[in-house]
Amino acid sequence: MSRASTRFDTKKVNSELVTLTYGSLVAQMVKDLENPEDVNKQLERLGYNMGIRLVEDFLAKTGTGRCLDLKDTADKIQSAFRMYLGVQPNVSNWSPAGDEFSFLLDSNPLTDLVELPDDLKSLRYCNIICGAVRGALEMVQLDVQSWIVQDQLKGDSNTEIRVKFIRKLEDAIPAGEE
């Protein structure tokens, strides 16, 4: 008797599992919190907490050192997108001052199989990514803002996530620990 040669593409299975799990999380948050603005804040906070932890994993797996400048930072975040979401965003729309840039995602695995109803048009479904970027960069002493400019779920051709450098954070010893 021969064994059926049904092979699963584990990357596709993992991606679909993440998409469905994330969708369930957002749906439950919408149900519990009722206000899309509260959901946006919670998604950003959740992403921030994830980013704080992901940066350690990223640095351990890649062995990369400190970022030299914001362009180097953008390149490393681009690598993290590829590593954790399986997508390659384009880095573009640099500000003239060089302190702001965008990630353009042609496809976003978090939004596969998702449609936003009209009453949730103010929901920033992928706000978790903005929080993760902010949390990860804070752990490497960079204070940034991150927000969604364009969203495929709202009819835009791609998803654009904007990142703005605010300031370099100084290493600080927690109070009471000298």
C-alpha positions in Angstrom: 0.0 0.0 0.0 1.5 3.3 -1.0 1.3 6.4 1.2 -0.6 9.3 -0.2 1.8 12.1 -1.1 -0.2 15.0 0.3 2.4 17.5 1.3 1.5 20.7 3.1 3.4 23.9 2.5 4.2 24.7 6.1 4.8 28.4 5.4 1.4 28.7 3.8 -0.3 26.8 6.7 1.6 28.9 9.3 0.6 32.1 7.5 -3.0 31.2 7.3 -3.0 30.2 11.0 -1.6 33.6 11.9 -4.1 35.4 9.7 -7.1 33.5 11.2 -5.8 33.8 14.8 -5.2 37.5 14.4 -8.6 38.0 12.8 -10.2 36.2 15.7 -8.3 38.4 18.2 -9.4 41.6 16.4 -13.0 40.4 16.1 -13.1 39.7 19.9 -11.6 43.0 20.7 -14.2 44.8 18.6 -16.9 42.8 20.3 -15.5 43.5 23.8 -14.5 47.2 23.4 -17.2 48.2 20.9 -15.4 51.5 20.0 -12.9 51.2 17.1 -10.6 53.9 18.6 -10.2 51.8 21.8 -9.4 48.7 19.6 -6.8 50.8 17.7 -5.1 51.7 21.0 -5.2 48.2 22.3 -3.7 46.8 19.0 -1.0 49.4 19.1 -0.2 48.5 22.8 -0.2 44.8 22.0 2.2 45.3 19.1 4.4 47.5 21.3 4.7 44.7 23.8 5.4 42.2 21.1 8.1 44.5 19.5 9.9 44.8 22.9 10.3 41.0 22.8 10.8 40.5 19.1 13.8 42.7 18.9 15.8 40.4 21.2 14.9 37.4 19.0 15.7 39.3 15.8 19.1 40.4 17.1 19.9 36.9 18.3 19.0 35.3 15.0 20.6 37.8 12.7 23.7 38.8 14.8 23.4 42.3 13.6 25.0 45.2 15.5 23.9 48.7 16.3 22.2 50.7 13.6 24.5 53.3 12.1 21.7 55.7 11.0 18.0 55.7 10.2 18.6 54.2 6.7 20.3 51.2 8.3 17.5 51.0 10.8 14.9 50.9 8.0 16.9 48.2 6.3 16.9 46.1 9.4 13.2 46.6 9.9 12.7 45.5 6.3 14.6 42.3 7.2 12.4 41.8 10.2 9.2 42.1 8.1 10.6 39.4 5.8 11.6 37.2 8.8 8.4 37.5 10.8 5.7 38.2 8.3 7.2 36.7 5.2 6.8 39.9 3.1 9.3 42.3 1.6 8.2 45.9 2.1 9.7 48.7 0.0 11.3 51.5 2.0 10.4 54.8 0.3 9.0 58.3 0.8 12.0 59.6 2.8 11.5 63.1 4.2 13.9 65.8 3.0 15.3 65.9 6.6 15.9 62.1 6.5 14.0 61.6 9.7 10.9 60.0 8.3 10.2 57.1 5.8 7.5 54.7 4.8 7.2 50.9 4.4 5.0 50.0 1.4 3.5 46.5 1.6 2.0 45.2 -1.7 0.6 42.3 0.2 0.0 41.9 3.9 -0.6 38.4 5.4 -2.6 39.9 8.3 -5.2 41.1 5.9 -5.7 38.0 3.8 -9.3 36.9 4.0 -10.4 40.1 5.7 -13.1 42.6 4.8 -13.9 45.6 7.0 -17.6 46.3 7.4 -18.7 50.0 6.9 -19.2 50.6 10.6 -15.5 49.7 11.2 -13.9 52.0 8.6 -12.1 53.9 11.4 -10.5 50.6 12.6 -6.7 50.4 11.9 -6.7 46.7 11.6 -2.9 46.4 11.3 -2.1 48.8 14.1 -0.3 45.9 15.8 2.5 46.4 13.2 2.9 50.1 14.1 3.2 49.2 17.8 5.7 46.4 17.1 7.9 48.8 15.2 7.7 51.4 18.0 8.4 48.8 20.7 11.3 47.2 18.9 13.0 50.5 18.2 12.5 51.8 21.7 14.5 48.8 22.9 17.4 49.9 20.8 17.1 53.5 22.2 15.2 55.0 19.3 12.0 56.9 20.1 9.7 56.9 17.0 6.1 57.4 16.0 4.6 54.9 13.6 1.2 55.0 11.9 -0.8 53.7 9.0 -1.1 56.1 6.1 -2.7 53.9 3.5 -4.6 50.6 4.0 -5.5 48.0 1.4 -8.6 47.1 3.6 -9.9 50.6 2.9 -9.4 50.5 -0.9 -5.8 51.7 -1.2 -3.5 50.0 -3.7 -1.0 49.1 -0.9 -0.5 49.4 2.8 1.8 52.2 3.8 3.2 52.4 7.3 5.0 55.7 8.2 7.8 55.8 10.7 9.1 59.1 12.1 12.3 59.5 14.2 11.6 61.6 17.3 14.9 61.3 19.4 17.6 59.0 20.5 17.0 57.7 24.0 19.7 57.7 26.5 20.7 54.6 28.5 19.3 55.0 32.0 19.8 53.0 35.1 16.5 52.2 36.8 15.8 54.3 40.0 17.4 52.6 43.0 19.9 50.5 41.0 23.3 52.1 41.0 
